[in-house]
Amino acid sequence: QIWVQTEHRHTHTHNAEHCDGNPKESSPFINSTSSSDVEKSQQYDGKNMALFEEEMDTSPMVSSLLSSLANYSNLTQGSKEHEEAENNEEARKKPAPRMGTVMGVYLPCMQNILGVILFLRMTWLVGIGGVLGTFTIVFMCCSTTMLTAISMSAIATNGVVPAGGSYYMISRSLGPEFGGAVGICFYLGTTFAGAMYILGCIEILLIYIVPAAAIFKLEGLEGPEAEAALLNNMRVYGTIVLTLMSIVVFVGVKYVNKLALVFLACVILSILAVYAGVIKSSFDPPDFPVCALGNRILVSKGFDVCAKTIERDNGTVTTKLWKMFCDSEFLNATCDEYFINNNISQIQGIPGIRSGILNLFGYFMEKGDFIEKRGLMSASYPDAPVTNANRYVLADITTFFTLLVGIYFPSVTGIMAGSNRSGDLQDAQKSIPVGTILAILTTSTIYMTCVVLFGACVDGVVLRDKFGEGVNGNLVIGTLAWPSPWVIVIGSFFSTCGAGLQSLTGAPRLLQAIARDGIIPFLRIFGHGKANGEPTWALLLTASICEIGIIIASLDSVAPILSMFFLMCYMFVNLACALQTLLRTPNWRPRFKFYHWALSFLGMSLCLSLMFICSWYYAIVAMVIAGCIYKYIEFCGAEKEWGDGIRGISLSAARYALMRLEEGPPHTKNWRPQILVLVSLDAEQNVEQPRLLSLTSQLKAGKGLTIVGTSVEGTYLNNHPQVQKAEQSVRKLMETEKVKGFCQVVISSNLRDATSHLIQAGGLGGLRHNTVLVSWPRNWKLPEENHRWRNFIEIVRETTAGHLALIVPKNISAYPSNGERFTEGHIDVWWIVHDGGMLMLLPFLLRQHKVWRKCKMRIFTVAQMDDNSIQMKKDLLTFLYHLRLDAEVEVVEMVSLDRYIQRRFITDVSRGSIRRKNPSNLRSQQSTGEEPASASVEEKPEEEVQLLQGKSTSPTPTSPTSPTVPTPSATTPGEEVQMTWSDDGEKGKIPPVVNPENIKDMFNMKPNQFNVRRMHHAQKLNEVIVKKSQEAKLVLLNMPGPPKNRTGEENYMEFMEVLTEGLNRVLLVRGGGREVITIYS
């Protein structure tokens, strides 16, 4: 019986939640009470539990745990519960009688396994496939179910299994995605099984019990017309029976349960009748003559004597058979040519077990072939037209070995019946393995002996006669039975009715269980039902799907469909057991010890093989359906966490991959930015720069590693709630911006250390970040934001020390969101120093995203006076060609500066913060301030002017491949320039000498000669960049490193401001000290 249940929440269970909000399954282990502290202290007073009082909510006393475990029950949300719900209060209060192995598992499995195929198709399978072929099919199918039963027993005995059968076991072992996919497959298999049983029931009714009830009459019809009439009868009656059965199930399941034993008795009696008939045939074979014309078997209806003529009253008289083939009853009539040329003979249909017939080998036929007796003479002409074809027994379908497998397999399904009822068993962990395996052994023995006995007792022509047309329209297995064929006919009719009802009872409950688990959102409506829980909507859907099978109308066509779904279900049961065994999950401790992963893999391989043997196209359709459901559950985000084996595989695979990554750094060809994004939070723990994650998404497109890191100030004990809130906020934003990665929140006594910890400790093993993405500090000039720019410079220093690449977007709020699209524009790269190719790689990665896809890439490089610009451009174009990058190239020349411009620039710098307050006037302003003669102002050679490099870094190469020269040493404090400060209104006056410290305080600048050169270079380069790239959608620049000594940090920030002034979106990039792009394949 297929009875299904979802987990029941009881008053003593606590639906706890994970810290990430995922609901746990109901469990008796944690008691949650909302009592006050005073009540708690009273509650545990005198129990010697004072030390643990405060933790009683999460750690209950052992005594209370054991008492709740003893009371923990999983009532079947199936037939028994609904039956009780319809009875009175007293009946409901009585505990349900628990069943043992025989009543609870063995007999229900027997009833589900033995069924319609045994009675309607087994003899025909032996006739077509031969004893050897059919025995092979039976052995293969029974082996599959036995191996599956071993795997199922292991899973079922690994803890408490609430009734939910294979769906529950697979979903809890392989996760919600596989669970949902296989649950739906099992549901569809059970539903189509219902259709198959109904079709079998109608076939018995219309062919063997009351043929006269047919609405579409078959008399006089031949070939396709007769076939269509039969199928239409099946459709009409099938729909009527389906409707009646659905009403019975809807009105009350208790009637189905009460009839279950009756139906089982019918099956057992029928099988006993067959064995009795076999024994009787050894000494008294039943008389079932079969009439043959030549070697062709004749349909027994329409004639009484198996002869052309008989002697009567000293004369020869023609028989009814003569009239069937001739145009009159006289001896000189014109007759069918084959009828004239061949003799009539009578064959004993059931010669008995001692006759010596074996039927060892198969006899596959095309549709419409005559069923012929081997060894009989036949005078026929191959080219002669076939006439009177409806007088002969014909093959109704084309047969081949794989078809037989598909038709037979449903007769071994039903092994889940015991596990589906685990909630009703006294000791499920003992009963399920014993009962299921015994049932399979019993039924396999019955099937195998039947194959041999049918082959040894019944003539091949009778076996191949699917509908018993040659034996007076009797059910072929019935002809062998004792005392009468009607025992089998009536028994099989009730058996198929019962099995159909069981399917219609079980399938809706299975669907309801899946719907109530909530893993497939569109099925949620099917979780509802009547007041007592009857799955009304699920029953309606089940009846509708069942109707599809009935419209197909052919038992032989429906059987392979449900074979597919059951085989897929069994395959995943085996996979679940194999995985749990191989992964050695700590919770994998089955009481059933006679299992092995190799047996499970063998079972899984057999299932997969049988799927494709039965019907490769049905197998593909079933897999596509399961695959679609899997991806749908994954897409909708399965929130269930069931400790499944797939998660275990992921952990094992991740560990293996991480160990492999530890073997060495990735090759340049495999290098991609693995980004650590450093974000800051506001007072409400929300991310301040959400566009930083938009940029990350555009840069990564879901590939590689992304860690979004942030920090909270405080201590771990006191600030843990803020961390959870911050993590939730960051995760939500990552989901919104479609950033696939991890979130890491660090608590430290100060934010500087926290950021340093993130940079040092982010990632795991070989899967670490190689690039840091941090936004330019906003409003860094404000006194209260002083810490921000200091932290920023420390980040630059740490990434340099750690050989990490650094990406700094400036004006991050102006960057596009993921929803925007640039229809045109440029991404400009200003390649000033070679940083390993980061500047080339980033635009390429950005242009993979739809936001930047239509932007074109331009590369600008800077040439000095002594460089050959034309040759540089050629070299750069060649370099880009080898890199397979499509970009425009331009070489920009920087003119040399005379001393007068330098002196004038010093004065410009000395005028304070004019640049910051009024940048538009700066470039046009010409100051006339003079610098006093000072020994400290040395005339430096022009080539020592650093392009955009700090004191610690190498100067600008003349071309991407030119060697670098050492940096001049920094000026000492004694060499600082004594500045003159002049106002526009006091031209020519020489103010007093000012202390450098006071200058710093007043103007935030230390105008020594090195800073002067840097500032001038920043301004000149900025003018060139603004001129060329002001309209660009994005500008990428080499980012110079900060000075080694900490006295010039604020100057560094000023230089960066000057360098990027007038540009909308700037991406400052520092390489990580290694090549990240290569010309080689």
Salt bridges, closest charged atoms under 4 A:
GLU7 OE1 - ARG9 NH1 3.67
GLU7 OE2 - ARG172 NH2 2.07
GLU25 OE1 - ARG172 NE 3.69
ASP57 OD2 - LYS40 NZ 3.33
GLU86 OE1 - LYS254 NZ 3.86
GLU89 OE2 - ARG92 NH2 3.54
GLU203 OE2 - ARG121 NH1 2.94
GLU227 OE1 - LYS367 NZ 2.78
ASP284 OD2 - LYS280 NZ 3.46
GLU329 OE1 - LYS323 NZ 3.63
ASP396 OD2 - LYS466 NZ 3.02
ASP459 OD2 - LYS373 NZ 2.73
ASP517 OD2 - ARG172 NH1 3.08
GLU534 OE1 - ARG509 NH2 2.94
ASP556 OD1 - ARG121 NE 2.78
ASP556 OD2 - LYS466 NZ 2.44
GLU634 OE1 - LYS631 NZ 2.54
GLU641 OE1 - ARG647 NH1 2.73
GLU663 OE2 - ARG660 NE 3.51
GLU688 OE1 - ARG788 NH2 3.51
GLU727 OE2 - ARG731 NH2 2.93
GLU785 OE1 - ARG788 NE 2.30
GLU794 OE2 - ARG797 NH1 3.07
GLU794 OE2 - ARG1046 NH1 2.20
GLU798 OE2 - ARG752 NH1 2.88
ASP828 OD2 - ARG858 NH2 2.73
GLU888 OE2 - HIS826 NE2 3.98
GLU890 OE2 - LYS1028 NZ 2.46
GLU939 OE1 - ARG899 NE 2.71
ASP984 OD1 - ARG911 NH2 2.40
GLU1023 OE1 - LYS1020 NZ 3.62
GLU1049 OE1 - ARG790 NH1 3.30
GLU1049 OE2 - ARG797 NH1 2.67
GLU1049 OE2 - ARG1046 NH1 3.54
GLU1054 OE2 - ARG916 NH1 3.01
GLU1057 OE1 - LYS810 NZ 3.21
GLU1061 OE1 - ARG915 NH1 2.95
GLU1075 OE2 - HIS834 NE2 3.11
